[in-house]
Amino acid sequence: MRRLIGPVVSFLGAFLVAVALFAQFYMSTALLKTPLDVDEIIAVDGTAQVPDAKGNVQETPVLAWSVYHVDTTLSDSKVVSFQNSQCLVKDIGNPTGCVSSDDPQDRLLSATTDNYATDRRTAESLNDPKYVPAGSVPHSGVINKWPFLAEKKTYTYWDDSLQKGVQATYAGTDKLDGHEVYVYDVQVPKTEMDVAEGVKGYYTDDKQLYVDQLTGSVVNQVEHQVRTDLDGNPVIDLHIQFTDAQVKKLIDEARTADGQLTLIRKIVPIVGYVVGIPLFLVGFLLTRRSRRSPSSTTTT
C-alpha cells in the first residue's frame, strides 16, 4: 500500500500542473470571445432641446433604447454578426419602448437600424459579405464594445451618425459603483451632414465611454450631441447617458465576468503550479524511496 502513495501523489501533482497549463495557455485566450447569445436592450435617458411646430425651442425629457441581437446564422467561431436598432423618444406618457412615426403625441425623435459584424476577440468591425446581410453599410473600428484586455490607447470608434470611424482617445480611469473602468473620449468637431431627413446642417458630438478593461464591455456612455441647420437654427441639442439601473446591471455583469475570467486566467494556474509542482516532486521522491527499500532490506 505504501508503494502506491508516491505514484498517486505524483499523478495528482502532474494533473494539477496540467490543469494550470491548460488554463494558462488555452482557456485564458479561448474564453476571451464575444458570446453568440447576446440579446440585450440598453436603456438610456436624458434631455433634449427641440423646436416645436412654431420654431420655439423646448426642453423635454427623453428615453432611448439600443437593442443588440446576434444573428447566429451569419456568425461563427471567429466572427459575430449583430442586428442593432436604436430609438429615441420624448418621455411623454411613460413610453416603454419605441413608438411609431405616426404617434399621435409626436414623441418619436429618431429610429435607426444597423447590421454589422465584429471579430469576437478584437471587437474590430469586419466587412466580409458572408457575415452581414446584403446592402449593409461598411463599418470601421470598434462599435458596441472594446476588445478584451482593452488598452490605454486611441481606438477607431464607429460614429453611426457620420457613418464613419472617429477617434476614441484614452482619457484615464474612473470608478463606477466602486468598479474601475477605462474612459475613452470622442470629440466630433462641427461637421456638415444630413441632420434630419432632407435637412442639411451641422453636427457635433462630445461622448465619453466607460469601458470594463478585461471584458471590453461599455458600462456607461455619456453624450452631448448638437445638430443645427446650415443657418445655425437648432434641430436637436441632446444630453443622454445610460440609466442608473442600466449602469448598475452592466457593472454587476462585468464584475461577474471579470471574476470568472480572473479565476481561469490567474488563480487556477497559480494554484496548479504552487500545489502541483511540490506534490509531483514529493511523489517522485516517495516513489524512488519505496523502490529502494526492498533492496536495502535484502542487503542487510
C-alpha positions as CSV (number, residue, x, y, z in Angstrom):
1,M,0.0,0.0,0.0
2,R,2.8,2.4,0.8
3,R,4.3,1.9,-2.7
4,L,1.1,3.4,-4.1
5,I,1.3,6.6,-2.2
6,G,4.2,8.0,-4.2
7,P,2.7,7.3,-7.7
8,V,-0.7,8.7,-6.5
9,V,0.8,11.9,-5.2
10,S,2.9,12.3,-8.3
11,F,-0.2,11.8,-10.5
12,L,-2.2,14.3,-8.5
13,G,0.7,16.8,-8.8
14,A,1.1,16.2,-12.6
15,F,-2.7,16.6,-13.0
16,L,-2.7,19.9,-11.2
17,V,0.2,21.2,-13.3
18,A,-1.6,20.0,-16.5
19,V,-4.7,21.9,-15.5
20,A,-2.6,25.0,-14.8
21,L,-1.0,24.8,-18.2
22,F,-4.4,24.2,-19.9
23,A,-5.9,27.2,-18.1
24,Q,-2.9,29.5,-18.8
25,F,-2.2,28.7,-22.4
26,Y,-5.6,27.7,-23.8
27,M,-8.6,28.6,-21.7
28,S,-7.2,32.1,-20.8
29,T,-7.5,33.0,-24.5
30,A,-10.3,30.7,-25.6
31,L,-12.7,32.4,-23.2
32,L,-11.9,35.9,-24.4
33,K,-14.5,35.9,-27.2
34,T,-17.8,37.7,-27.6
35,P,-20.6,35.2,-26.9
36,L,-23.1,34.2,-29.6
37,D,-26.1,34.5,-27.3
38,V,-26.2,38.3,-27.0
39,D,-29.8,39.6,-26.9
40,E,-29.7,42.8,-24.9
41,I,-31.5,46.1,-24.6
42,I,-29.5,49.1,-23.4
43,A,-31.7,51.8,-21.7
44,V,-30.7,55.5,-22.0
45,D,-32.3,58.7,-20.6
46,G,-31.6,62.4,-20.6
47,T,-33.0,65.6,-22.0
48,A,-33.3,67.2,-25.5
49,Q,-33.9,70.7,-26.7
50,V,-36.0,70.6,-29.8
51,P,-38.0,73.2,-31.7
52,D,-41.8,72.9,-31.6
53,A,-44.1,73.5,-34.6
54,K,-43.7,77.2,-34.2
55,G,-39.9,77.0,-34.1
56,N,-39.7,77.7,-30.3
57,V,-37.1,75.6,-28.6
58,Q,-38.5,73.4,-25.8
59,E,-36.6,71.1,-23.4
60,T,-38.1,67.7,-22.9
61,P,-37.0,64.6,-21.1
62,V,-36.1,61.7,-23.5
63,L,-35.7,58.0,-23.4
64,A,-33.7,55.8,-25.8
65,W,-33.2,52.1,-26.3
66,S,-30.5,50.3,-28.2
67,V,-31.3,46.7,-29.0
68,Y,-28.4,44.3,-29.8
69,H,-29.2,40.8,-31.2
70,V,-26.7,38.2,-32.6
71,D,-27.6,36.7,-35.9
72,T,-26.3,33.2,-35.3
73,T,-26.9,32.2,-38.9
74,L,-24.2,34.7,-40.0
75,S,-21.8,34.2,-37.1
76,D,-19.2,31.6,-36.5
77,S,-16.3,30.7,-34.1
78,K,-14.3,33.8,-35.1
79,V,-16.9,36.5,-36.1
80,V,-20.2,37.7,-34.5
81,S,-22.9,39.3,-36.7
82,F,-25.1,41.9,-34.9
83,Q,-28.5,43.3,-35.7
84,N,-28.9,46.7,-33.9
85,S,-31.9,49.0,-33.6
86,Q,-31.9,52.4,-31.8
87,C,-34.9,54.6,-30.9
88,L,-35.1,58.0,-29.2
89,V,-38.4,59.3,-28.0
90,K,-39.8,62.1,-25.8
91,D,-40.6,60.9,-22.3
92,I,-44.3,61.8,-22.5
93,G,-47.0,59.4,-21.3
94,N,-44.4,56.9,-19.9
95,P,-43.4,55.1,-23.1
96,T,-42.0,51.6,-22.5
97,G,-40.4,51.3,-25.9
98,C,-40.2,52.8,-29.4
99,V,-43.3,54.5,-30.9
100,S,-44.4,54.7,-34.5
101,S,-43.7,57.6,-36.8
102,D,-47.4,58.5,-36.8
103,D,-47.5,58.6,-32.9
104,P,-50.4,60.9,-32.0
105,Q,-48.3,62.6,-29.3
106,D,-45.4,63.2,-31.8
107,R,-42.9,61.5,-29.4
108,L,-40.6,59.9,-31.9
109,L,-37.3,61.8,-32.4
110,S,-35.3,59.1,-34.3
111,A,-35.3,55.4,-35.1
112,T,-32.5,53.6,-36.9
113,T,-31.4,50.0,-37.7
114,D,-28.0,48.7,-38.5
115,N,-26.2,45.4,-39.3
116,Y,-22.5,44.8,-38.7
117,A,-20.0,42.1,-37.9
118,T,-17.0,42.2,-35.5
119,D,-14.1,40.0,-34.6
120,R,-15.1,38.0,-31.5
121,R,-11.7,38.7,-29.9
122,T,-10.6,42.2,-31.0
123,A,-14.2,43.7,-31.4
124,E,-13.0,45.3,-34.6
125,S,-15.6,45.5,-37.3
126,L,-15.3,43.3,-40.4
127,N,-17.0,43.8,-43.8
128,D,-16.9,40.3,-45.3
129,P,-20.2,39.9,-47.0
130,K,-20.7,36.4,-45.6
131,Y,-21.2,37.9,-42.2
132,V,-23.7,40.7,-42.9
133,P,-26.9,41.0,-44.9
134,A,-26.6,42.2,-48.5
135,G,-26.5,46.0,-48.7
136,S,-25.1,46.6,-45.2
137,V,-23.1,49.8,-44.7
138,P,-19.3,49.0,-44.4
139,H,-18.1,49.8,-40.9
140,S,-14.7,50.6,-39.3
141,G,-13.3,50.4,-35.8
142,V,-15.0,49.2,-32.6
143,I,-18.7,49.6,-32.4
144,N,-20.7,48.2,-29.4
145,K,-17.7,47.1,-27.3
146,W,-14.0,47.4,-26.8
147,P,-11.6,44.4,-27.2
148,F,-10.9,42.1,-24.3
149,L,-8.0,43.5,-22.3
150,A,-8.6,47.0,-23.5
151,E,-5.5,49.2,-23.7
152,K,-4.7,52.7,-22.8
153,K,-4.6,54.0,-26.3
154,T,-6.7,55.6,-29.0
155,Y,-9.1,53.4,-30.9
156,T,-11.1,54.0,-34.0
157,Y,-14.8,54.1,-33.0
158,W,-17.8,53.9,-35.3
159,D,-19.9,57.0,-35.4
160,D,-23.4,56.0,-36.6
161,S,-24.4,59.5,-37.4
162,L,-21.4,60.2,-39.6
163,Q,-21.3,56.7,-40.9
164,K,-17.5,56.5,-40.4
165,G,-14.9,55.9,-37.8
166,V,-13.7,58.6,-35.5
167,Q,-11.0,58.7,-32.8
168,A,-11.8,57.5,-29.2
169,T,-8.9,58.7,-27.1
170,Y,-8.0,57.1,-23.8
171,A,-8.7,59.7,-21.1
172,G,-7.9,57.9,-17.9
173,T,-9.5,55.7,-15.3
174,D,-12.7,56.2,-13.2
175,K,-14.7,54.2,-10.8
176,L,-18.4,53.4,-11.2
177,D,-20.0,51.8,-8.2
178,G,-16.5,51.0,-6.9
179,H,-15.6,49.2,-10.2
180,E,-12.6,50.6,-12.1
181,V,-13.1,51.4,-15.7
182,Y,-11.2,53.0,-18.6
183,V,-12.7,56.2,-20.0
184,Y,-12.4,57.0,-23.7
185,D,-13.3,60.4,-25.1
186,V,-14.8,61.1,-28.5
187,Q,-14.9,64.6,-29.9
188,V,-16.5,65.2,-33.3
189,P,-16.0,68.8,-34.4
190,K,-18.6,70.7,-36.3
191,T,-19.3,68.7,-39.4
192,E,-21.7,69.2,-42.3
193,M,-24.1,66.4,-42.8
194,D,-27.8,65.5,-43.1
195,V,-29.0,66.4,-39.6
196,A,-32.6,65.2,-40.3
197,E,-34.4,63.7,-43.2
198,G,-33.9,66.1,-46.1
199,V,-32.2,68.7,-43.9
200,K,-28.6,69.7,-44.4
201,G,-26.8,71.2,-41.4
202,Y,-24.0,70.8,-38.8
203,Y,-23.4,68.0,-36.3
204,T,-21.1,67.9,-33.2
205,D,-20.7,65.2,-30.6
206,D,-19.0,65.1,-27.2
207,K,-19.1,61.5,-25.9
208,Q,-17.4,59.6,-23.0
209,L,-17.4,55.8,-23.0
210,Y,-16.7,53.9,-19.8
211,V,-15.2,50.5,-20.5
212,D,-14.5,47.5,-18.4
213,Q,-10.9,46.8,-19.1
214,L,-11.0,43.0,-19.0
215,T,-14.2,42.2,-21.0
216,G,-14.2,45.4,-23.1
217,S,-17.9,45.9,-22.3
218,V,-19.2,49.5,-22.3
219,V,-20.8,50.0,-18.9
220,N,-21.8,53.7,-19.4
221,Q,-22.0,56.3,-22.1
222,V,-22.4,60.0,-21.6
223,E,-23.1,62.1,-24.7
224,H,-23.8,65.7,-25.7
225,Q,-24.9,65.9,-29.3
226,V,-25.9,69.0,-31.2
227,R,-27.5,69.3,-34.6
228,T,-28.4,72.6,-36.3
229,D,-29.4,73.6,-39.8
230,L,-27.0,75.5,-42.1
231,D,-28.2,78.8,-40.6
232,G,-27.4,77.6,-37.1
233,N,-31.1,77.1,-36.1
234,P,-31.4,74.2,-33.6
235,V,-32.6,70.8,-34.8
236,I,-31.8,69.0,-31.5
237,D,-29.5,69.5,-28.5
238,L,-29.2,66.2,-26.8
239,H,-27.8,65.2,-23.4
240,I,-28.1,61.5,-22.7
241,Q,-26.5,58.6,-20.8
242,F,-27.2,55.1,-19.7
243,T,-29.9,55.0,-17.0
244,D,-28.7,54.4,-13.4
245,A,-30.3,51.0,-13.4
246,Q,-28.7,50.1,-16.7
247,V,-25.2,51.1,-15.4
248,K,-25.7,49.0,-12.2
249,K,-26.7,46.0,-14.2
250,L,-23.8,46.3,-16.6
251,I,-21.3,46.8,-13.8
252,D,-22.7,43.7,-11.9
253,E,-22.3,41.7,-15.1
254,A,-18.8,43.0,-15.7
255,R,-17.8,42.1,-12.1
256,T,-19.1,38.6,-12.5
257,A,-17.4,38.1,-15.9
258,D,-14.2,39.6,-14.5
259,G,-14.2,37.2,-11.6
260,Q,-14.8,34.2,-13.7
261,L,-12.1,35.1,-16.2
262,T,-9.6,36.0,-13.4
263,L,-10.2,32.6,-11.8
264,I,-9.3,30.8,-15.0
265,R,-6.6,33.1,-16.2
266,K,-4.7,33.7,-12.9
267,I,-5.9,31.8,-9.9
268,V,-6.2,28.3,-11.4
269,P,-2.7,28.5,-12.9
270,I,-1.1,29.9,-9.7
271,V,-2.8,27.2,-7.5
272,G,-2.0,24.5,-10.1
273,Y,1.7,25.4,-10.1
274,V,2.1,26.2,-6.4
275,V,0.4,23.0,-5.3
276,G,1.0,20.7,-8.2
277,I,4.8,21.0,-8.6
278,P,5.6,20.3,-4.9
279,L,3.2,17.4,-4.9
280,F,4.8,15.9,-8.0
281,L,8.3,16.2,-6.5
282,V,7.2,14.7,-3.2
283,G,5.5,11.9,-5.0
284,F,8.6,11.3,-7.2
285,L,10.8,11.1,-4.1
286,L,8.4,8.8,-2.3
287,T,8.3,6.5,-5.3
288,R,12.1,6.3,-5.6
289,R,12.4,5.6,-1.9
290,S,9.8,2.9,-2.0
291,R,11.6,1.2,-4.9
292,R,14.9,1.3,-3.0
293,S,13.6,-0.1,0.3
294,P,13.3,-3.8,-0.7
295,S,16.9,-4.0,-2.0
296,S,18.2,-2.2,1.1
297,T,16.4,-4.7,3.4
298,T,17.8,-7.7,1.5
299,T,21.4,-6.4,1.7
300,T,21.1,-6.1,5.4
